[in-house]
Amino acid sequence: MDSVLTGGRGAIAWRAFLCQNLAVGAAFGGFGIAVLPMQELFDVGRGLATLGLALAVLVMGAAGPLVANLIARFGHRTTILSGIALSGIGYLLLALAPTLGPDGIYLVLFAYCLPIGIGLVMFGPFAASMLVSGWFQPNPATALGFVNMPLLFAILPVAGAPIIATYGLGTFYLLLAGLHLLLLPIAMGVRDPAEHSSGHGRVRATTSMRGILSRPVFWLIAAGGGTLSAIGIVGVSHLVAFGVERGIAEEQAAMLLSATGAASVVGSLAVGMMCGYLGAARALALIGLVTAAGWGLLLATTNIPVMLTVVLLVGAGGAGVFPAVNVLAGQIFGVGALHRVIGLYGLANLPFTFLLPPLAGVLHDRAGGYGPVVMSLIASAVVVALLFLGLSGMRRRGGAAAEMV
Protein backbone atom coordinates (compact mmCIF):
# COMPACT_ATOMS: atom_id res chain seq x y z
CA MET A 1 0.00 0.00 0.00
CA ASP A 2 2.88 2.41 0.72
CA SER A 3 3.97 2.35 -2.93
CA VAL A 4 0.44 3.29 -3.95
CA LEU A 5 0.33 6.34 -1.67
CA THR A 6 3.89 7.70 -2.05
CA GLY A 7 6.08 9.09 -4.80
CA GLY A 8 4.99 10.44 -8.17
CA ARG A 9 2.56 7.62 -8.80
CA GLY A 10 1.16 8.08 -5.30
CA ALA A 11 0.31 11.71 -6.10
CA ILE A 12 -1.61 10.52 -9.14
CA ALA A 13 -3.44 7.91 -7.04
CA TRP A 14 -4.44 10.56 -4.48
CA ARG A 15 -5.77 12.85 -7.19
CA ALA A 16 -7.75 10.01 -8.74
CA PHE A 17 -9.04 9.10 -5.26
CA LEU A 18 -10.31 12.66 -4.68
CA CYS A 19 -11.94 12.82 -8.11
CA GLN A 20 -13.71 9.51 -7.69
CA ASN A 21 -14.84 10.44 -4.20
CA LEU A 22 -16.42 13.75 -5.16
CA ALA A 23 -18.12 12.26 -8.21
CA VAL A 24 -19.62 9.30 -6.35
CA GLY A 25 -20.13 10.99 -2.99
CA ALA A 26 -22.03 13.96 -4.41
CA ALA A 27 -24.14 11.98 -6.88
CA PHE A 28 -24.97 8.89 -4.82
CA GLY A 29 -24.49 9.93 -1.20
CA GLY A 30 -26.08 13.33 -1.79
CA PHE A 31 -29.03 11.88 -3.65
CA GLY A 32 -29.89 9.39 -0.92
CA ILE A 33 -30.59 12.10 1.67
CA ALA A 34 -32.30 14.42 -0.84
CA VAL A 35 -35.03 12.03 -2.04
CA LEU A 36 -37.60 12.67 0.68
CA PRO A 37 -37.08 16.47 0.81
CA MET A 38 -37.21 16.54 -2.99
CA GLN A 39 -40.44 14.55 -3.07
CA GLU A 40 -42.02 16.90 -0.53
CA LEU A 41 -40.70 20.08 -2.16
CA PHE A 42 -41.87 19.25 -5.67
CA ASP A 43 -44.96 17.21 -4.64
CA VAL A 44 -44.13 14.18 -6.81
CA GLY A 45 -44.28 10.40 -6.35
CA ARG A 46 -41.40 8.26 -5.19
CA GLY A 47 -40.81 6.92 -8.70
CA LEU A 48 -40.28 10.37 -10.21
CA ALA A 49 -38.28 11.58 -7.21
CA THR A 50 -35.80 8.71 -7.62
CA LEU A 51 -35.59 8.99 -11.42
CA GLY A 52 -32.79 11.56 -11.34
CA LEU A 53 -30.07 9.19 -10.14
CA ALA A 54 -31.27 6.52 -12.57
CA LEU A 55 -30.84 9.00 -15.42
CA ALA A 56 -27.33 9.83 -14.23
CA VAL A 57 -26.46 6.13 -14.13
CA LEU A 58 -27.97 5.67 -17.60
CA VAL A 59 -25.79 8.40 -19.09
CA MET A 60 -22.74 7.24 -17.10
CA GLY A 61 -23.02 3.76 -18.60
CA ALA A 62 -23.81 4.91 -22.13
CA ALA A 63 -20.98 7.44 -22.25
CA GLY A 64 -18.22 5.03 -21.15
CA PRO A 65 -16.93 4.12 -24.63
CA LEU A 66 -17.15 7.78 -25.72
CA VAL A 67 -15.16 9.01 -22.72
CA ALA A 68 -12.53 6.31 -23.33
CA ASN A 69 -12.07 7.82 -26.80
CA LEU A 70 -11.90 11.35 -25.33
CA ILE A 71 -9.14 10.23 -22.96
CA ALA A 72 -7.24 8.64 -25.85
CA ARG A 73 -7.51 11.83 -27.92
CA PHE A 74 -7.20 14.63 -25.37
CA GLY A 75 -5.62 12.92 -22.36
CA HIS A 76 -6.73 12.27 -18.80
CA ARG A 77 -6.19 15.78 -17.44
CA THR A 78 -8.32 17.57 -20.04
CA THR A 79 -11.07 14.97 -19.78
CA ILE A 80 -11.12 14.96 -15.97
CA LEU A 81 -11.05 18.76 -15.67
CA SER A 82 -13.87 19.06 -18.19
CA GLY A 83 -15.89 16.49 -16.25
CA ILE A 84 -15.42 18.33 -12.96
CA ALA A 85 -16.55 21.62 -14.52
CA LEU A 86 -19.54 20.00 -16.21
CA SER A 87 -20.64 18.22 -13.04
CA GLY A 88 -20.23 21.43 -11.00
CA ILE A 89 -22.58 23.21 -13.42
CA GLY A 90 -25.08 20.41 -12.82
CA TYR A 91 -25.09 21.04 -9.07
CA LEU A 92 -25.53 24.78 -9.67
CA LEU A 93 -28.65 23.92 -11.66
CA LEU A 94 -29.88 21.73 -8.80
CA ALA A 95 -29.37 24.66 -6.43
CA LEU A 96 -31.64 26.78 -8.65
CA ALA A 97 -34.37 24.14 -9.00
CA PRO A 98 -36.20 24.90 -5.71
CA THR A 99 -36.81 28.47 -6.89
CA LEU A 100 -38.94 27.20 -9.78
CA GLY A 101 -41.69 25.66 -7.66
CA PRO A 102 -43.21 22.30 -8.71
CA ASP A 103 -41.70 22.61 -12.20
CA GLY A 104 -38.25 22.51 -10.64
CA ILE A 105 -38.33 18.71 -10.74
CA TYR A 106 -37.75 18.86 -14.50
CA LEU A 107 -34.59 20.93 -14.01
CA VAL A 108 -33.51 18.35 -11.41
CA LEU A 109 -33.96 15.51 -13.91
CA PHE A 110 -32.10 17.44 -16.61
CA ALA A 111 -29.20 18.24 -14.29
CA TYR A 112 -28.77 14.64 -13.16
CA CYS A 113 -29.16 13.29 -16.69
CA LEU A 114 -26.71 15.41 -18.65
CA PRO A 115 -24.14 17.53 -16.79
CA ILE A 116 -23.92 15.29 -13.74
CA GLY A 117 -24.31 12.01 -15.63
CA ILE A 118 -21.63 12.88 -18.19
CA GLY A 119 -19.42 14.40 -15.52
CA LEU A 120 -19.62 11.18 -13.51
CA VAL A 121 -17.98 9.15 -16.24
CA MET A 122 -15.48 11.88 -17.19
CA PHE A 123 -13.93 12.24 -13.72
CA GLY A 124 -15.55 9.48 -11.63
CA PRO A 125 -14.76 5.77 -11.17
CA PHE A 126 -14.29 4.96 -14.86
CA ALA A 127 -11.83 7.78 -15.61
CA ALA A 128 -10.04 7.42 -12.26
CA SER A 129 -9.65 3.67 -12.75
CA MET A 130 -8.32 4.07 -16.28
CA LEU A 131 -5.81 6.62 -15.01
CA VAL A 132 -4.35 4.46 -12.23
CA SER A 133 -4.50 1.30 -14.36
CA GLY A 134 -2.06 2.93 -16.76
CA TRP A 135 0.23 4.24 -14.02
CA PHE A 136 0.36 1.05 -11.93
CA GLN A 137 0.99 -1.65 -14.52
CA PRO A 138 1.57 -4.56 -14.43
CA ASN A 139 -0.44 -5.02 -11.21
CA PRO A 140 -2.95 -2.19 -10.60
CA ALA A 141 -5.23 -4.13 -8.21
CA THR A 142 -4.16 -2.40 -4.98
CA ALA A 143 -4.24 1.04 -6.58
CA LEU A 144 -7.70 0.37 -8.02
CA GLY A 145 -8.94 -0.72 -4.61
CA PHE A 146 -7.59 2.45 -2.98
CA VAL A 147 -8.89 4.84 -5.63
CA ASN A 148 -12.38 3.34 -5.56
CA MET A 149 -12.85 3.68 -1.77
CA PRO A 150 -15.86 6.08 -1.52
CA LEU A 151 -14.94 7.97 1.64
CA LEU A 152 -17.10 11.01 0.85
CA PHE A 153 -20.07 8.73 0.28
CA ALA A 154 -19.71 7.66 3.90
CA ILE A 155 -19.40 11.20 5.26
CA LEU A 156 -21.89 13.14 3.15
CA PRO A 157 -25.21 11.64 4.36
CA VAL A 158 -24.44 12.46 8.00
CA ALA A 159 -22.95 15.87 7.21
CA GLY A 160 -25.52 16.79 4.56
CA ALA A 161 -28.78 15.83 6.29
CA PRO A 162 -28.54 18.65 8.91
CA ILE A 163 -27.66 21.14 6.16
CA ILE A 164 -30.77 20.21 4.19
CA ALA A 165 -32.94 20.31 7.31
CA THR A 166 -31.64 23.74 8.36
CA TYR A 167 -30.87 25.57 5.13
CA GLY A 168 -32.74 23.64 2.42
CA LEU A 169 -31.86 21.69 -0.71
CA GLY A 170 -30.65 24.74 -2.61
CA THR A 171 -27.87 25.48 -0.13
CA PHE A 172 -26.86 21.81 0.02
CA TYR A 173 -26.43 21.61 -3.75
CA LEU A 174 -24.60 24.96 -3.81
CA LEU A 175 -22.06 23.55 -1.35
CA LEU A 176 -21.54 20.51 -3.60
CA ALA A 177 -20.90 22.84 -6.54
CA GLY A 178 -18.31 24.62 -4.39
CA LEU A 179 -16.50 21.35 -3.72
CA HIS A 180 -16.17 20.87 -7.48
CA LEU A 181 -14.55 24.29 -7.73
CA LEU A 182 -12.04 23.37 -5.01
CA LEU A 183 -11.16 20.13 -6.82
CA LEU A 184 -10.17 21.84 -10.08
CA PRO A 185 -6.68 23.03 -9.02
CA ILE A 186 -5.95 19.61 -7.50
CA ALA A 187 -6.92 17.84 -10.72
CA MET A 188 -4.59 20.14 -12.66
CA GLY A 189 -1.77 17.87 -11.43
CA VAL A 190 -3.12 14.82 -13.30
CA ARG A 191 -0.68 13.46 -15.90
CA ASP A 192 -1.11 10.76 -18.49
CA PRO A 193 0.58 7.38 -17.88
CA ALA A 194 2.68 7.88 -21.01
CA GLU A 195 4.54 10.65 -19.15
CA HIS A 196 5.67 8.21 -16.43
CA SER A 197 9.45 8.02 -16.48
CA SER A 198 9.56 4.26 -16.06
CA GLY A 199 7.90 3.87 -19.41
CA HIS A 200 4.56 2.39 -18.44
CA GLY A 201 2.23 3.49 -21.17
CA ARG A 202 -1.39 2.91 -21.85
CA VAL A 203 -2.51 -0.69 -22.08
CA ARG A 204 -3.47 -1.50 -25.62
CA ALA A 205 -6.62 -3.51 -26.26
CA THR A 206 -5.91 -6.87 -27.88
CA THR A 207 -9.48 -8.14 -28.31
CA SER A 208 -11.91 -6.56 -30.75
CA MET A 209 -15.25 -5.17 -29.66
CA ARG A 210 -16.98 -7.75 -31.80
CA GLY A 211 -14.94 -10.54 -30.24
CA ILE A 212 -15.92 -9.40 -26.75
CA LEU A 213 -19.62 -9.08 -27.55
CA SER A 214 -19.72 -12.49 -29.24
CA ARG A 215 -18.77 -14.35 -26.05
CA PRO A 216 -21.66 -15.42 -23.77
CA VAL A 217 -19.52 -14.89 -20.68
CA PHE A 218 -19.44 -11.16 -21.35
CA TRP A 219 -23.23 -10.99 -21.20
CA LEU A 220 -23.31 -13.12 -18.06
CA ILE A 221 -20.89 -10.75 -16.36
CA ALA A 222 -22.87 -7.73 -17.56
CA ALA A 223 -26.18 -9.15 -16.36
CA GLY A 224 -24.86 -10.38 -13.02
CA GLY A 225 -22.69 -7.39 -12.23
CA GLY A 226 -25.34 -4.99 -13.51
CA THR A 227 -27.99 -6.51 -11.27
CA LEU A 228 -25.78 -6.32 -8.19
CA SER A 229 -24.90 -2.70 -9.00
CA ALA A 230 -28.56 -1.86 -9.54
CA ILE A 231 -29.48 -3.37 -6.17
CA GLY A 232 -26.82 -1.14 -4.63
CA ILE A 233 -28.30 1.91 -6.36
CA VAL A 234 -31.76 0.98 -5.09
CA GLY A 235 -30.29 0.85 -1.60
CA VAL A 236 -28.72 4.29 -1.96
CA SER A 237 -31.92 5.77 -3.37
CA HIS A 238 -34.40 4.13 -1.02
CA LEU A 239 -32.65 3.15 2.22
CA VAL A 240 -33.54 6.35 4.09
CA ALA A 241 -37.15 6.20 2.91
CA PHE A 242 -37.28 2.46 3.68
CA GLY A 243 -36.07 3.07 7.22
CA VAL A 244 -38.54 5.90 7.83
CA GLU A 245 -41.38 3.72 6.53
CA ARG A 246 -40.36 1.02 9.02
CA GLY A 247 -40.73 3.54 11.86
CA ILE A 248 -37.08 4.58 12.22
CA ALA A 249 -36.23 8.24 12.81
CA GLU A 250 -34.94 9.98 9.70
CA GLU A 251 -31.62 10.77 11.43
CA GLN A 252 -31.11 7.06 12.21
CA ALA A 253 -32.04 6.11 8.64
CA ALA A 254 -29.46 8.62 7.35
CA MET A 255 -26.94 7.01 9.71
CA LEU A 256 -27.65 3.65 8.08
CA LEU A 257 -27.00 5.15 4.66
CA SER A 258 -23.79 6.66 5.95
CA ALA A 259 -22.77 3.25 7.32
CA THR A 260 -23.25 1.81 3.85
CA GLY A 261 -20.76 4.35 2.58
CA ALA A 262 -18.36 3.65 5.44
CA ALA A 263 -18.40 -0.04 4.58
CA SER A 264 -17.73 0.83 0.94
CA VAL A 265 -14.47 2.46 1.96
CA VAL A 266 -12.96 -0.92 2.88
CA GLY A 267 -15.19 -3.09 0.71
CA SER A 268 -13.26 -2.67 -2.52
CA LEU A 269 -9.98 -3.66 -0.84
CA ALA A 270 -11.58 -6.55 1.05
CA VAL A 271 -13.24 -7.96 -2.06
CA GLY A 272 -9.96 -7.63 -3.94
CA MET A 273 -8.31 -9.87 -1.36
CA MET A 274 -11.28 -12.21 -1.55
CA CYS A 275 -10.85 -12.47 -5.31
CA GLY A 276 -7.30 -13.72 -4.77
CA TYR A 277 -8.46 -16.33 -2.27
CA LEU A 278 -11.77 -17.53 -3.74
CA GLY A 279 -11.56 -16.35 -7.33
CA ALA A 280 -13.46 -13.38 -8.76
CA ALA A 281 -16.54 -15.36 -9.84
CA ARG A 282 -16.99 -16.94 -6.40
CA ALA A 283 -16.42 -13.56 -4.76
CA LEU A 284 -19.24 -12.10 -6.84
CA ALA A 285 -21.45 -15.06 -5.95
CA LEU A 286 -20.73 -14.45 -2.27
CA ILE A 287 -21.63 -10.78 -2.68
CA GLY A 288 -24.96 -11.87 -4.14
CA LEU A 289 -25.69 -14.21 -1.24
CA VAL A 290 -24.72 -11.60 1.38
CA THR A 291 -26.90 -9.04 -0.38
CA ALA A 292 -29.90 -11.36 -0.38
CA ALA A 293 -29.48 -12.33 3.26
CA GLY A 294 -28.89 -8.71 4.25
CA TRP A 295 -32.07 -7.36 2.69
CA GLY A 296 -33.98 -10.25 4.23
CA LEU A 297 -32.78 -9.19 7.68
CA LEU A 298 -33.54 -5.52 6.99
CA LEU A 299 -37.09 -6.51 6.17
CA ALA A 300 -37.39 -8.64 9.30
CA THR A 301 -36.11 -6.24 11.96
CA THR A 302 -36.05 -2.62 13.08
CA ASN A 303 -33.31 -3.19 15.64
CA ILE A 304 -30.76 -0.47 14.86
CA PRO A 305 -27.59 -2.41 15.86
CA VAL A 306 -28.69 -5.38 13.73
CA MET A 307 -29.59 -3.14 10.79
CA LEU A 308 -26.28 -1.31 11.15
CA THR A 309 -24.35 -4.59 10.99
CA VAL A 310 -26.32 -5.68 7.95
CA VAL A 311 -25.81 -2.49 5.97
CA LEU A 312 -22.10 -2.62 6.74
CA LEU A 313 -21.86 -6.08 5.16
CA VAL A 314 -24.11 -5.25 2.22
CA GLY A 315 -22.32 -1.94 1.62
CA ALA A 316 -18.91 -3.61 1.65
CA GLY A 317 -20.08 -6.21 -0.85
CA GLY A 318 -21.67 -3.63 -3.13
CA ALA A 319 -18.47 -1.58 -3.24
CA GLY A 320 -16.57 -4.68 -4.31
CA VAL A 321 -18.67 -5.43 -7.39
CA PHE A 322 -16.76 -3.11 -9.73
CA PRO A 323 -13.25 -4.23 -8.64
CA ALA A 324 -14.33 -7.90 -8.77
CA VAL A 325 -15.77 -7.45 -12.27
CA ASN A 326 -12.47 -5.84 -13.30
CA VAL A 327 -10.52 -8.83 -11.96
CA LEU A 328 -12.85 -11.36 -13.59
CA ALA A 329 -12.83 -9.55 -16.95
CA GLY A 330 -9.03 -9.35 -16.86
CA GLN A 331 -8.78 -13.08 -16.14
CA ILE A 332 -11.12 -14.03 -18.97
CA PHE A 333 -10.34 -11.45 -21.68
CA GLY A 334 -6.79 -10.46 -20.75
CA VAL A 335 -5.44 -7.24 -19.27
CA GLY A 336 -4.88 -5.74 -22.72
CA ALA A 337 -8.61 -5.77 -23.45
CA LEU A 338 -9.76 -4.73 -19.98
CA HIS A 339 -10.56 -1.08 -20.72
CA ARG A 340 -12.58 -1.99 -23.78
CA VAL A 341 -14.42 -4.73 -21.87
CA ILE A 342 -15.26 -2.41 -18.96
CA GLY A 343 -16.48 0.30 -21.33
CA LEU A 344 -18.80 -2.18 -23.03
CA TYR A 345 -19.77 -3.62 -19.65
CA GLY A 346 -21.07 -0.25 -18.49
CA LEU A 347 -23.09 0.07 -21.67
CA ALA A 348 -24.47 -3.48 -21.56
CA ASN A 349 -25.70 -3.37 -17.95
CA LEU A 350 -27.70 -0.17 -18.47
CA PRO A 351 -31.03 -2.03 -18.58
CA PHE A 352 -30.32 -3.17 -15.02
CA THR A 353 -28.83 -0.03 -13.49
CA PHE A 354 -31.29 2.31 -15.24
CA LEU A 355 -34.56 0.43 -14.92
CA LEU A 356 -34.40 -1.27 -11.53
CA PRO A 357 -34.11 1.80 -9.23
CA PRO A 358 -37.11 3.73 -10.63
CA LEU A 359 -39.11 0.49 -10.95
CA ALA A 360 -38.49 -0.04 -7.24
CA GLY A 361 -40.08 3.36 -6.60
CA VAL A 362 -43.05 2.58 -8.83
CA LEU A 363 -43.52 -0.83 -7.22
CA HIS A 364 -43.44 0.82 -3.80
CA ASP A 365 -46.14 3.29 -4.82
CA ARG A 366 -48.32 0.58 -6.35
CA ALA A 367 -47.93 -1.86 -3.44
CA GLY A 368 -48.12 0.78 -0.75
CA GLY A 369 -44.90 -0.34 0.92
CA TYR A 370 -41.39 -1.71 0.48
CA GLY A 371 -42.19 -5.38 1.17
CA PRO A 372 -42.55 -6.47 -2.49
CA VAL A 373 -39.57 -4.30 -3.45
CA VAL A 374 -37.28 -6.00 -0.95
CA MET A 375 -38.50 -9.49 -1.91
CA SER A 376 -37.66 -8.70 -5.56
CA LEU A 377 -34.17 -7.58 -4.56
CA ILE A 378 -33.61 -10.78 -2.59
CA ALA A 379 -34.74 -13.00 -5.47
CA SER A 380 -32.55 -11.12 -7.97
CA ALA A 381 -29.47 -11.37 -5.74
CA VAL A 382 -29.94 -15.13 -5.30
CA VAL A 383 -30.22 -15.66 -9.08
CA VAL A 384 -27.03 -13.66 -9.63
CA ALA A 385 -25.19 -15.70 -7.00
CA LEU A 386 -26.19 -18.91 -8.76
CA LEU A 387 -25.06 -17.53 -12.13
CA PHE A 388 -21.59 -16.66 -10.85
CA LEU A 389 -21.28 -19.98 -9.02
CA GLY A 390 -22.06 -21.70 -12.31
CA LEU A 391 -19.46 -19.60 -14.12
CA SER A 392 -16.87 -20.44 -11.47
CA GLY A 393 -17.61 -24.14 -11.91
CA MET A 394 -17.24 -23.94 -15.69
CA ARG A 395 -13.91 -22.12 -15.42
CA ARG A 396 -12.56 -24.62 -12.89
CA ARG A 397 -13.56 -27.59 -15.05
CA GLY A 398 -11.76 -26.02 -18.03
CA GLY A 399 -11.68 -27.74 -21.39
CA ALA A 400 -14.91 -27.57 -23.36
CA ALA A 401 -16.70 -25.79 -20.58
CA ALA A 402 -14.11 -23.03 -20.55
CA GLU A 403 -14.41 -22.60 -24.31
CA MET A 404 -18.17 -22.05 -23.93
CA VAL A 405 -17.54 -18.90 -21.92
C-alpha positions, 0 to 999 in steps of 0.5 A: 500500500505504501507504494500506492500512496507515495512518490509520483505515482502516489500523487496521481493515485491521491488525485484520482481518489479525490476525483472519484470520491467527489463524483460518487459521494455527491451523486450517490451519497447526496441523492440518498438524503435528498429524495424525501425532501425533494419529493415533498418540495416538488410534490411528486411520487417516489418513482419520479423523485428517484428517477434523477439518479437513474438518469445519471447512471444511464448516461454514465453507462452509455458514455463510457466508450465515448469518454474512453475515446476522449481520454485517448484523444485529449488525455486524462487531465483535459477529460477529468477537468472538463468532467469536474466543470460539467458536473459542477454546473449540474449542481448549480442547476440543482441549487436553482431548481427549488426556486422554480416551484413544482416545475423545478423537478424537471430541471432536477432531472435534466441536471442529473441526466446530462451535466452530472451524468456525463461528468460522472464518467469523465472524472468518476470511477471509470476515468479514475480507474483508467488513469491508475490502471495505466500508471500502476501496470503490471499489477494495478489491483491495490491502486484500483482498490484504494482509488475506488474507496468512496470515503465522501459517500460515507461522510456526506449523508451524516454531514448533509442531512442537517444542512438540508434540514436547516438551510434547504436543498438549494444550499446543500447543492450549492455547497456541492458545486463549491466542492467541485470548484475546489477540486479543479486546481488539484486535478490540474496535477493529473498526468497521463501514464505515457509521461511516467518516467519508467515507461509504463504506457497505456494498455493496448486492447488486444481483443476486438469489440466484436470478439468481446460481444460475441462471447456469452460470458461477457453478457453473463458478467454484464447481467450479473454485475449490472444486477448487483450494481442496480441493487446497490443503487436501489439501496442508496436511493431508497434506504432512508425512505425504507427506514422511515417507513419502518418507523425509524427516525430519519436521522437514524435512517441517514446514519444507516445510509452513511454506514453503507458508505463507510463499509464501501471504503474498505469493501473494494480492498476486502473484495480484492483480497477475496478475489485472490483467495476464492476467485473473482466469480466466487467472490461475486457469488458471495456478494450476491448471497450476502446481499440477499441475506442482508435485505432479508434481515432488513425486512425482518427487523427494526433493531438499529444495531442489527440493521447497522451490521447488515448495511455494513456487510451489504455496503462492503459487498456492493463496493466490491462489485466493480473491482471484482468485475475488473478482476474477472474480466481481466482473467477471462479477456486479458489485461490488454482488453480490460478497458474496452471490456469495462467500457462495453460492460457499463453500456451493456448493464444499463437495462439493469442499473437504469430500470431497476431503481425507478421500478423499485419506486413505482412498485413501492407506490403501487404496493403501498410499501417496500415489502414487495420491493425487498423481496424482488431484490432478494430473489434477484441477488440469489439468481445472480449468486447462482449464475456466478457460481455456475461460471466459477464451476465452468472455469474450474472444469476447463476444457470444453466448458471453458471454451463455452464462456 
